[in-house]
Amino acid sequence: MNEKAILEMERCVLRNTRAASRMMTRNFSRRLGRFEITTEQFSLIASLAGAEHDSVSALADYLAIERSTLSRNLSLLEKKGVVQKRAADKGNGVIYSLTAKGQALFEAMVPHWQAAQDAILDVVSREELDAALNVLKRVAKL
């Protein structure tokens, strides 16, 4: 293989973002695992704590995940009593929200989430992190 191509692979966006994603998942899982909630479920709970989304599709788009993955996680969280669903005001859609148990769980997880966030700031500055997040948000809209 071409040596230049091999060297360029070190700059591969896919490889580097996947490696960073795996490290982030491990970092957050270590801290949130005690709640028996996956990192994906935590993101879902946090999204529901922050705002109501007018459909499952809108929530899937917001989280940039497949609707089937979202539905599976919503079902698991519903069985745990963390989320509840209700009919949408219009049409035959469904809207999910946190239950009181879900809100309490979210509030209990926040300090552990914050510790995971702070661990990242041990490696990069706030400015670097903010710049990286801005780039990732733009790329996520591709």
Phi and psi in radians as a Rosetta constraint file:
Dihedral C 1 N 2 CA 2 C 2 CIRCULARHARMONIC -1.069 0.35
Dihedral N 2 CA 2 C 2 N 3 CIRCULARHARMONIC 2.189 0.35
Dihedral C 2 N 3 CA 3 C 3 CIRCULARHARMONIC -1.087 0.35
Dihedral N 3 CA 3 C 3 N 4 CIRCULARHARMONIC -0.642 0.35
Dihedral C 3 N 4 CA 4 C 4 CIRCULARHARMONIC -1.090 0.35
Dihedral N 4 CA 4 C 4 N 5 CIRCULARHARMONIC -0.731 0.35
Dihedral C 4 N 5 CA 5 C 5 CIRCULARHARMONIC -1.126 0.35
Dihedral N 5 CA 5 C 5 N 6 CIRCULARHARMONIC -0.692 0.35
Dihedral C 5 N 6 CA 6 C 6 CIRCULARHARMONIC -1.094 0.35
Dihedral N 6 CA 6 C 6 N 7 CIRCULARHARMONIC -0.780 0.35
Dihedral C 6 N 7 CA 7 C 7 CIRCULARHARMONIC -1.123 0.35
Dihedral N 7 CA 7 C 7 N 8 CIRCULARHARMONIC -0.656 0.35
Dihedral C 7 N 8 CA 8 C 8 CIRCULARHARMONIC -1.153 0.35
Dihedral N 8 CA 8 C 8 N 9 CIRCULARHARMONIC -0.464 0.35
Dihedral C 8 N 9 CA 9 C 9 CIRCULARHARMONIC -1.074 0.35
Dihedral N 9 CA 9 C 9 N 10 CIRCULARHARMONIC -0.452 0.35
Dihedral C 9 N 10 CA 10 C 10 CIRCULARHARMONIC -1.083 0.35
Dihedral N 10 CA 10 C 10 N 11 CIRCULARHARMONIC -0.407 0.35
Dihedral C 10 N 11 CA 11 C 11 CIRCULARHARMONIC -1.733 0.35
Dihedral N 11 CA 11 C 11 N 12 CIRCULARHARMONIC 0.157 0.35
Dihedral C 11 N 12 CA 12 C 12 CIRCULARHARMONIC -1.085 0.35
Dihedral N 12 CA 12 C 12 N 13 CIRCULARHARMONIC 2.099 0.35
Dihedral C 12 N 13 CA 13 C 13 CIRCULARHARMONIC -1.065 0.35
Dihedral N 13 CA 13 C 13 N 14 CIRCULARHARMONIC -0.778 0.35
Dihedral C 13 N 14 CA 14 C 14 CIRCULARHARMONIC -1.059 0.35
Dihedral N 14 CA 14 C 14 N 15 CIRCULARHARMONIC -0.919 0.35
Dihedral C 14 N 15 CA 15 C 15 CIRCULARHARMONIC -1.033 0.35
Dihedral N 15 CA 15 C 15 N 16 CIRCULARHARMONIC -0.792 0.35
Dihedral C 15 N 16 CA 16 C 16 CIRCULARHARMONIC -1.241 0.35
Dihedral N 16 CA 16 C 16 N 17 CIRCULARHARMONIC -0.674 0.35
Dihedral C 16 N 17 CA 17 C 17 CIRCULARHARMONIC -1.245 0.35
Dihedral N 17 CA 17 C 17 N 18 CIRCULARHARMONIC -0.626 0.35
Dihedral C 17 N 18 CA 18 C 18 CIRCULARHARMONIC -1.143 0.35
Dihedral N 18 CA 18 C 18 N 19 CIRCULARHARMONIC -0.716 0.35
Dihedral C 18 N 19 CA 19 C 19 CIRCULARHARMONIC -1.105 0.35
Dihedral N 19 CA 19 C 19 N 20 CIRCULARHARMONIC -0.773 0.35
Dihedral C 19 N 20 CA 20 C 20 CIRCULARHARMONIC -1.120 0.35
Dihedral N 20 CA 20 C 20 N 21 CIRCULARHARMONIC -0.701 0.35
Dihedral C 20 N 21 CA 21 C 21 CIRCULARHARMONIC -1.090 0.35
Dihedral N 21 CA 21 C 21 N 22 CIRCULARHARMONIC -0.761 0.35
Dihedral C 21 N 22 CA 22 C 22 CIRCULARHARMONIC -1.113 0.35
Dihedral N 22 CA 22 C 22 N 23 CIRCULARHARMONIC -0.713 0.35
Dihedral C 22 N 23 CA 23 C 23 CIRCULARHARMONIC -1.132 0.35
Dihedral N 23 CA 23 C 23 N 24 CIRCULARHARMONIC -0.753 0.35
Dihedral C 23 N 24 CA 24 C 24 CIRCULARHARMONIC -1.098 0.35
Dihedral N 24 CA 24 C 24 N 25 CIRCULARHARMONIC -0.745 0.35
Dihedral C 24 N 25 CA 25 C 25 CIRCULARHARMONIC -1.060 0.35
Dihedral N 25 CA 25 C 25 N 26 CIRCULARHARMONIC -0.772 0.35
Dihedral C 25 N 26 CA 26 C 26 CIRCULARHARMONIC -1.094 0.35
Dihedral N 26 CA 26 C 26 N 27 CIRCULARHARMONIC -0.767 0.35
Dihedral C 26 N 27 CA 27 C 27 CIRCULARHARMONIC -1.040 0.35
Dihedral N 27 CA 27 C 27 N 28 CIRCULARHARMONIC -0.859 0.35
Dihedral C 27 N 28 CA 28 C 28 CIRCULARHARMONIC -1.272 0.35
Dihedral N 28 CA 28 C 28 N 29 CIRCULARHARMONIC -0.637 0.35
Dihedral C 28 N 29 CA 29 C 29 CIRCULARHARMONIC -1.075 0.35
Dihedral N 29 CA 29 C 29 N 30 CIRCULARHARMONIC -0.702 0.35
Dihedral C 29 N 30 CA 30 C 30 CIRCULARHARMONIC -1.010 0.35
Dihedral N 30 CA 30 C 30 N 31 CIRCULARHARMONIC -0.678 0.35
Dihedral C 30 N 31 CA 31 C 31 CIRCULARHARMONIC -1.528 0.35
Dihedral N 31 CA 31 C 31 N 32 CIRCULARHARMONIC -0.519 0.35
Dihedral C 31 N 32 CA 32 C 32 CIRCULARHARMONIC -1.748 0.35
Dihedral N 32 CA 32 C 32 N 33 CIRCULARHARMONIC -0.174 0.35
Dihedral C 32 N 33 CA 33 C 33 CIRCULARHARMONIC -1.020 0.35
Dihedral N 33 CA 33 C 33 N 34 CIRCULARHARMONIC -0.538 0.35
Dihedral C 33 N 34 CA 34 C 34 CIRCULARHARMONIC -1.065 0.35
Dihedral N 34 CA 34 C 34 N 35 CIRCULARHARMONIC -0.328 0.35
Dihedral C 34 N 35 CA 35 C 35 CIRCULARHARMONIC -1.593 0.35
Dihedral N 35 CA 35 C 35 N 36 CIRCULARHARMONIC 0.012 0.35
Dihedral C 35 N 36 CA 36 C 36 CIRCULARHARMONIC 0.978 0.35
Dihedral N 36 CA 36 C 36 N 37 CIRCULARHARMONIC 0.732 0.35
Dihedral C 36 N 37 CA 37 C 37 CIRCULARHARMONIC -2.246 0.35
Dihedral N 37 CA 37 C 37 N 38 CIRCULARHARMONIC 2.333 0.35
Dihedral C 37 N 38 CA 38 C 38 CIRCULARHARMONIC -1.314 0.35
Dihedral N 38 CA 38 C 38 N 39 CIRCULARHARMONIC 2.865 0.35
Dihedral C 38 N 39 CA 39 C 39 CIRCULARHARMONIC -1.102 0.35
Dihedral N 39 CA 39 C 39 N 40 CIRCULARHARMONIC -0.615 0.35
Dihedral C 39 N 40 CA 40 C 40 CIRCULARHARMONIC -1.151 0.35
Dihedral N 40 CA 40 C 40 N 41 CIRCULARHARMONIC -0.705 0.35
Dihedral C 40 N 41 CA 41 C 41 CIRCULARHARMONIC -1.172 0.35
Dihedral N 41 CA 41 C 41 N 42 CIRCULARHARMONIC -0.624 0.35
Dihedral C 41 N 42 CA 42 C 42 CIRCULARHARMONIC -1.075 0.35
Dihedral N 42 CA 42 C 42 N 43 CIRCULARHARMONIC -0.793 0.35
Dihedral C 42 N 43 CA 43 C 43 CIRCULARHARMONIC -1.039 0.35
Dihedral N 43 CA 43 C 43 N 44 CIRCULARHARMONIC -0.681 0.35
Dihedral C 43 N 44 CA 44 C 44 CIRCULARHARMONIC -1.139 0.35
Dihedral N 44 CA 44 C 44 N 45 CIRCULARHARMONIC -0.826 0.35
Dihedral C 44 N 45 CA 45 C 45 CIRCULARHARMONIC -1.059 0.35
Dihedral N 45 CA 45 C 45 N 46 CIRCULARHARMONIC -0.774 0.35
Dihedral C 45 N 46 CA 46 C 46 CIRCULARHARMONIC -1.097 0.35
Dihedral N 46 CA 46 C 46 N 47 CIRCULARHARMONIC -0.664 0.35
Dihedral C 46 N 47 CA 47 C 47 CIRCULARHARMONIC -1.146 0.35
Dihedral N 47 CA 47 C 47 N 48 CIRCULARHARMONIC -0.676 0.35
Dihedral C 47 N 48 CA 48 C 48 CIRCULARHARMONIC -1.274 0.35
Dihedral N 48 CA 48 C 48 N 49 CIRCULARHARMONIC -0.529 0.35
Dihedral C 48 N 49 CA 49 C 49 CIRCULARHARMONIC -1.221 0.35
Dihedral N 49 CA 49 C 49 N 50 CIRCULARHARMONIC -0.533 0.35
Dihedral C 49 N 50 CA 50 C 50 CIRCULARHARMONIC -1.467 0.35
Dihedral N 50 CA 50 C 50 N 51 CIRCULARHARMONIC -0.523 0.35
Dihedral C 50 N 51 CA 51 C 51 CIRCULARHARMONIC -2.934 0.35
Dihedral N 51 CA 51 C 51 N 52 CIRCULARHARMONIC 2.742 0.35
Dihedral C 51 N 52 CA 52 C 52 CIRCULARHARMONIC -1.599 0.35
Dihedral N 52 CA 52 C 52 N 53 CIRCULARHARMONIC 2.362 0.35
Dihedral C 52 N 53 CA 53 C 53 CIRCULARHARMONIC -1.847 0.35
Dihedral N 53 CA 53 C 53 N 54 CIRCULARHARMONIC 2.410 0.35
Dihedral C 53 N 54 CA 54 C 54 CIRCULARHARMONIC -1.364 0.35
Dihedral N 54 CA 54 C 54 N 55 CIRCULARHARMONIC -0.006 0.35
Dihedral C 54 N 55 CA 55 C 55 CIRCULARHARMONIC -2.904 0.35
Dihedral N 55 CA 55 C 55 N 56 CIRCULARHARMONIC 2.856 0.35
Dihedral C 55 N 56 CA 56 C 56 CIRCULARHARMONIC -1.120 0.35
Dihedral N 56 CA 56 C 56 N 57 CIRCULARHARMONIC -0.673 0.35
Dihedral C 56 N 57 CA 57 C 57 CIRCULARHARMONIC -1.094 0.35
Dihedral N 57 CA 57 C 57 N 58 CIRCULARHARMONIC -0.736 0.35
Dihedral C 57 N 58 CA 58 C 58 CIRCULARHARMONIC -1.112 0.35
Dihedral N 58 CA 58 C 58 N 59 CIRCULARHARMONIC -0.695 0.35
Dihedral C 58 N 59 CA 59 C 59 CIRCULARHARMONIC -1.155 0.35
Dihedral N 59 CA 59 C 59 N 60 CIRCULARHARMONIC -0.724 0.35
Dihedral C 59 N 60 CA 60 C 60 CIRCULARHARMONIC -1.083 0.35
Dihedral N 60 CA 60 C 60 N 61 CIRCULARHARMONIC -0.742 0.35
Dihedral C 60 N 61 CA 61 C 61 CIRCULARHARMONIC -1.098 0.35
Dihedral N 61 CA 61 C 61 N 62 CIRCULARHARMONIC -0.764 0.35
Dihedral C 61 N 62 CA 62 C 62 CIRCULARHARMONIC -1.041 0.35
Dihedral N 62 CA 62 C 62 N 63 CIRCULARHARMONIC -0.739 0.35
Dihedral C 62 N 63 CA 63 C 63 CIRCULARHARMONIC -1.491 0.35
Dihedral N 63 CA 63 C 63 N 64 CIRCULARHARMONIC -0.150 0.35
Dihedral C 63 N 64 CA 64 C 64 CIRCULARHARMONIC 1.005 0.35
Dihedral N 64 CA 64 C 64 N 65 CIRCULARHARMONIC 0.802 0.35
Dihedral C 64 N 65 CA 65 C 65 CIRCULARHARMONIC -2.234 0.35
Dihedral N 65 CA 65 C 65 N 66 CIRCULARHARMONIC 2.815 0.35
Dihedral C 65 N 66 CA 66 C 66 CIRCULARHARMONIC -1.143 0.35
Dihedral N 66 CA 66 C 66 N 67 CIRCULARHARMONIC 2.499 0.35
Dihedral C 66 N 67 CA 67 C 67 CIRCULARHARMONIC -1.050 0.35
Dihedral N 67 CA 67 C 67 N 68 CIRCULARHARMONIC -0.650 0.35
Dihedral C 67 N 68 CA 68 C 68 CIRCULARHARMONIC -1.139 0.35
Dihedral N 68 CA 68 C 68 N 69 CIRCULARHARMONIC -0.679 0.35
Dihedral C 68 N 69 CA 69 C 69 CIRCULARHARMONIC -1.140 0.35
Dihedral N 69 CA 69 C 69 N 70 CIRCULARHARMONIC -0.747 0.35
Dihedral C 69 N 70 CA 70 C 70 CIRCULARHARMONIC -1.093 0.35
Dihedral N 70 CA 70 C 70 N 71 CIRCULARHARMONIC -0.819 0.35
Dihedral C 70 N 71 CA 71 C 71 CIRCULARHARMONIC -1.056 0.35
Dihedral N 71 CA 71 C 71 N 72 CIRCULARHARMONIC -0.716 0.35
Dihedral C 71 N 72 CA 72 C 72 CIRCULARHARMONIC -1.077 0.35
Dihedral N 72 CA 72 C 72 N 73 CIRCULARHARMONIC -0.797 0.35
Dihedral C 72 N 73 CA 73 C 73 CIRCULARHARMONIC -1.195 0.35
Dihedral N 73 CA 73 C 73 N 74 CIRCULARHARMONIC -0.649 0.35
Dihedral C 73 N 74 CA 74 C 74 CIRCULARHARMONIC -1.094 0.35
Dihedral N 74 CA 74 C 74 N 75 CIRCULARHARMONIC -0.713 0.35
Dihedral C 74 N 75 CA 75 C 75 CIRCULARHARMONIC -1.092 0.35
Dihedral N 75 CA 75 C 75 N 76 CIRCULARHARMONIC -0.762 0.35
Dihedral C 75 N 76 CA 76 C 76 CIRCULARHARMONIC -1.098 0.35
Dihedral N 76 CA 76 C 76 N 77 CIRCULARHARMONIC -0.741 0.35
Dihedral C 76 N 77 CA 77 C 77 CIRCULARHARMONIC -1.226 0.35
Dihedral N 77 CA 77 C 77 N 78 CIRCULARHARMONIC -0.554 0.35
Dihedral C 77 N 78 CA 78 C 78 CIRCULARHARMONIC -1.161 0.35
Dihedral N 78 CA 78 C 78 N 79 CIRCULARHARMONIC -0.726 0.35
Dihedral C 78 N 79 CA 79 C 79 CIRCULARHARMONIC -1.093 0.35
Dihedral N 79 CA 79 C 79 N 80 CIRCULARHARMONIC -0.538 0.35
Dihedral C 79 N 80 CA 80 C 80 CIRCULARHARMONIC -1.432 0.35
Dihedral N 80 CA 80 C 80 N 81 CIRCULARHARMONIC -0.096 0.35
Dihedral C 80 N 81 CA 81 C 81 CIRCULARHARMONIC 1.388 0.35
Dihedral N 81 CA 81 C 81 N 82 CIRCULARHARMONIC 0.333 0.35
Dihedral C 81 N 82 CA 82 C 82 CIRCULARHARMONIC -1.567 0.35
Dihedral N 82 CA 82 C 82 N 83 CIRCULARHARMONIC -0.606 0.35
Dihedral C 82 N 83 CA 83 C 83 CIRCULARHARMONIC -2.196 0.35
Dihedral N 83 CA 83 C 83 N 84 CIRCULARHARMONIC 2.792 0.35
Dihedral C 83 N 84 CA 84 C 84 CIRCULARHARMONIC -2.384 0.35
Dihedral N 84 CA 84 C 84 N 85 CIRCULARHARMONIC 2.698 0.35
Dihedral C 84 N 85 CA 85 C 85 CIRCULARHARMONIC -2.060 0.35
Dihedral N 85 CA 85 C 85 N 86 CIRCULARHARMONIC 2.721 0.35
Dihedral C 85 N 86 CA 86 C 86 CIRCULARHARMONIC -2.549 0.35
Dihedral N 86 CA 86 C 86 N 87 CIRCULARHARMONIC 2.794 0.35
Dihedral C 86 N 87 CA 87 C 87 CIRCULARHARMONIC -1.197 0.35
Dihedral N 87 CA 87 C 87 N 88 CIRCULARHARMONIC 2.488 0.35
Dihedral C 87 N 88 CA 88 C 88 CIRCULARHARMONIC -1.166 0.35
Dihedral N 88 CA 88 C 88 N 89 CIRCULARHARMONIC 2.711 0.35
Dihedral C 88 N 89 CA 89 C 89 CIRCULARHARMONIC -1.094 0.35
Dihedral N 89 CA 89 C 89 N 90 CIRCULARHARMONIC -0.559 0.35
Dihedral C 89 N 90 CA 90 C 90 CIRCULARHARMONIC -2.216 0.35
Dihedral N 90 CA 90 C 90 N 91 CIRCULARHARMONIC 2.571 0.35
Dihedral C 90 N 91 CA 91 C 91 CIRCULARHARMONIC 1.292 0.35
Dihedral N 91 CA 91 C 91 N 92 CIRCULARHARMONIC -2.830 0.35
Dihedral C 91 N 92 CA 92 C 92 CIRCULARHARMONIC -1.937 0.35
Dihedral N 92 CA 92 C 92 N 93 CIRCULARHARMONIC 0.407 0.35
Dihedral C 92 N 93 CA 93 C 93 CIRCULARHARMONIC -1.314 0.35
Dihedral N 93 CA 93 C 93 N 94 CIRCULARHARMONIC 3.034 0.35
Dihedral C 93 N 94 CA 94 C 94 CIRCULARHARMONIC -2.225 0.35
Dihedral N 94 CA 94 C 94 N 95 CIRCULARHARMONIC 2.459 0.35
Dihedral C 94 N 95 CA 95 C 95 CIRCULARHARMONIC -2.074 0.35
Dihedral N 95 CA 95 C 95 N 96 CIRCULARHARMONIC 2.328 0.35
Dihedral C 95 N 96 CA 96 C 96 CIRCULARHARMONIC -1.838 0.35
Dihedral N 96 CA 96 C 96 N 97 CIRCULARHARMONIC 2.564 0.35
Dihedral C 96 N 97 CA 97 C 97 CIRCULARHARMONIC -2.532 0.35
Dihedral N 97 CA 97 C 97 N 98 CIRCULARHARMONIC 2.870 0.35
Dihedral C 97 N 98 CA 98 C 98 CIRCULARHARMONIC -1.323 0.35
Dihedral N 98 CA 98 C 98 N 99 CIRCULARHARMONIC 2.516 0.35
Dihedral C 98 N 99 CA 99 C 99 CIRCULARHARMONIC -1.456 0.35
Dihedral N 99 CA 99 C 99 N 100 CIRCULARHARMONIC 3.063 0.35
Dihedral C 99 N 100 CA 100 C 100 CIRCULARHARMONIC -1.040 0.35
Dihedral N 100 CA 100 C 100 N 101 CIRCULARHARMONIC -0.693 0.35
Dihedral C 100 N 101 CA 101 C 101 CIRCULARHARMONIC -1.091 0.35
Dihedral N 101 CA 101 C 101 N 102 CIRCULARHARMONIC -0.717 0.35
Dihedral C 101 N 102 CA 102 C 102 CIRCULARHARMONIC -1.143 0.35
Dihedral N 102 CA 102 C 102 N 103 CIRCULARHARMONIC -0.707 0.35
Dihedral C 102 N 103 CA 103 C 103 CIRCULARHARMONIC -1.126 0.35
Dihedral N 103 CA 103 C 103 N 104 CIRCULARHARMONIC -0.746 0.35
Dihedral C 103 N 104 CA 104 C 104 CIRCULARHARMONIC -1.121 0.35
Dihedral N 104 CA 104 C 104 N 105 CIRCULARHARMONIC -0.708 0.35
Dihedral C 104 N 105 CA 105 C 105 CIRCULARHARMONIC -1.080 0.35
Dihedral N 105 CA 105 C 105 N 106 CIRCULARHARMONIC -0.801 0.35
Dihedral C 105 N 106 CA 106 C 106 CIRCULARHARMONIC -1.018 0.35
Dihedral N 106 CA 106 C 106 N 107 CIRCULARHARMONIC -0.819 0.35
Dihedral C 106 N 107 CA 107 C 107 CIRCULARHARMONIC -1.103 0.35
Dihedral N 107 CA 107 C 107 N 108 CIRCULARHARMONIC -0.620 0.35
Dihedral C 107 N 108 CA 108 C 108 CIRCULARHARMONIC -1.217 0.35
Dihedral N 108 CA 108 C 108 N 109 CIRCULARHARMONIC -0.549 0.35
Dihedral C 108 N 109 CA 109 C 109 CIRCULARHARMONIC -1.390 0.35
Dihedral N 109 CA 109 C 109 N 110 CIRCULARHARMONIC -0.432 0.35
Dihedral C 109 N 110 CA 110 C 110 CIRCULARHARMONIC -0.951 0.35
Dihedral N 110 CA 110 C 110 N 111 CIRCULARHARMONIC -0.813 0.35
Dihedral C 110 N 111 CA 111 C 111 CIRCULARHARMONIC -1.078 0.35
Dihedral N 111 CA 111 C 111 N 112 CIRCULARHARMONIC -0.587 0.35
Dihedral C 111 N 112 CA 112 C 112 CIRCULARHARMONIC -1.281 0.35
Dihedral N 112 CA 112 C 112 N 113 CIRCULARHARMONIC -0.648 0.35
Dihedral C 112 N 113 CA 113 C 113 CIRCULARHARMONIC -1.095 0.35
Dihedral N 113 CA 113 C 113 N 114 CIRCULARHARMONIC -0.750 0.35
Dihedral C 113 N 114 CA 114 C 114 CIRCULARHARMONIC -1.082 0.35
Dihedral N 114 CA 114 C 114 N 115 CIRCULARHARMONIC -0.667 0.35
Dihedral C 114 N 115 CA 115 C 115 CIRCULARHARMONIC -1.096 0.35
Dihedral N 115 CA 115 C 115 N 116 CIRCULARHARMONIC -0.676 0.35
Dihedral C 115 N 116 CA 116 C 116 CIRCULARHARMONIC -1.159 0.35
Dihedral N 116 CA 116 C 116 N 117 CIRCULARHARMONIC -0.728 0.35
Dihedral C 116 N 117 CA 117 C 117 CIRCULARHARMONIC -1.066 0.35
Dihedral N 117 CA 117 C 117 N 118 CIRCULARHARMONIC -0.806 0.35
Dihedral C 117 N 118 CA 118 C 118 CIRCULARHARMONIC -1.089 0.35
Dihedral N 118 CA 118 C 118 N 119 CIRCULARHARMONIC -0.588 0.35
Dihedral C 118 N 119 CA 119 C 119 CIRCULARHARMONIC -1.079 0.35
Dihedral N 119 CA 119 C 119 N 120 CIRCULARHARMONIC -0.582 0.35
Dihedral C 119 N 120 CA 120 C 120 CIRCULARHARMONIC -1.182 0.35
Dihedral N 120 CA 120 C 120 N 121 CIRCULARHARMONIC -0.650 0.35
Dihedral C 120 N 121 CA 121 C 121 CIRCULARHARMONIC -1.275 0.35
Dihedral N 121 CA 121 C 121 N 122 CIRCULARHARMONIC -0.106 0.35
Dihedral C 121 N 122 CA 122 C 122 CIRCULARHARMONIC -1.363 0.35
Dihedral N 122 CA 122 C 122 N 123 CIRCULARHARMONIC -0.306 0.35
Dihedral C 122 N 123 CA 123 C 123 CIRCULARHARMONIC -1.877 0.35
Dihedral N 123 CA 123 C 123 N 124 CIRCULARHARMONIC -0.593 0.35
Dihedral C 123 N 124 CA 124 C 124 CIRCULARHARMONIC -2.279 0.35
Dihedral N 124 CA 124 C 124 N 125 CIRCULARHARMONIC 2.762 0.35
Dihedral C 124 N 125 CA 125 C 125 CIRCULARHARMONIC -1.377 0.35
Dihedral N 125 CA 125 C 125 N 126 CIRCULARHARMONIC 2.859 0.35
Dihedral C 125 N 126 CA 126 C 126 CIRCULARHARMONIC -1.023 0.35
Dihedral N 126 CA 126 C 126 N 127 CIRCULARHARMONIC -0.706 0.35
Dihedral C 126 N 127 CA 127 C 127 CIRCULARHARMONIC -1.140 0.35
Dihedral N 127 CA 127 C 127 N 128 CIRCULARHARMONIC -0.741 0.35
Dihedral C 127 N 128 CA 128 C 128 CIRCULARHARMONIC -1.108 0.35
Dihedral N 128 CA 128 C 128 N 129 CIRCULARHARMONIC -0.754 0.35
Dihedral C 128 N 129 CA 129 C 129 CIRCULARHARMONIC -1.107 0.35
Dihedral N 129 CA 129 C 129 N 130 CIRCULARHARMONIC -0.803 0.35
Dihedral C 129 N 130 CA 130 C 130 CIRCULARHARMONIC -1.066 0.35
Dihedral N 130 CA 130 C 130 N 131 CIRCULARHARMONIC -0.719 0.35
Dihedral C 130 N 131 CA 131 C 131 CIRCULARHARMONIC -1.116 0.35
Dihedral N 131 CA 131 C 131 N 132 CIRCULARHARMONIC -0.765 0.35
Dihedral C 131 N 132 CA 132 C 132 CIRCULARHARMONIC -1.112 0.35
Dihedral N 132 CA 132 C 132 N 133 CIRCULARHARMONIC -0.736 0.35
Dihedral C 132 N 133 CA 133 C 133 CIRCULARHARMONIC -1.104 0.35
Dihedral N 133 CA 133 C 133 N 134 CIRCULARHARMONIC -0.696 0.35
Dihedral C 133 N 134 CA 134 C 134 CIRCULARHARMONIC -1.066 0.35
Dihedral N 134 CA 134 C 134 N 135 CIRCULARHARMONIC -0.740 0.35
Dihedral C 134 N 135 CA 135 C 135 CIRCULARHARMONIC -1.134 0.35
Dihedral N 135 CA 135 C 135 N 136 CIRCULARHARMONIC -0.829 0.35
Dihedral C 135 N 136 CA 136 C 136 CIRCULARHARMONIC -1.061 0.35
Dihedral N 136 CA 136 C 136 N 137 CIRCULARHARMONIC -0.694 0.35
Dihedral C 136 N 137 CA 137 C 137 CIRCULARHARMONIC -1.109 0.35
Dihedral N 137 CA 137 C 137 N 138 CIRCULARHARMONIC -0.699 0.35
Dihedral C 137 N 138 CA 138 C 138 CIRCULARHARMONIC -1.176 0.35
Dihedral N 138 CA 138 C 138 N 139 CIRCULARHARMONIC -0.740 0.35
Dihedral C 138 N 139 CA 139 C 139 CIRCULARHARMONIC -1.141 0.35
Dihedral N 139 CA 139 C 139 N 140 CIRCULARHARMONIC -0.638 0.35
Dihedral C 139 N 140 CA 140 C 140 CIRCULARHARMONIC -1.112 0.35
Dihedral N 140 CA 140 C 140 N 141 CIRCULARHARMONIC -0.302 0.35
Dihedral C 140 N 141 CA 141 C 141 CIRCULARHARMONIC -1.569 0.35
Dihedral N 141 CA 141 C 141 N 142 CIRCULARHARMONIC 0.003 0.35
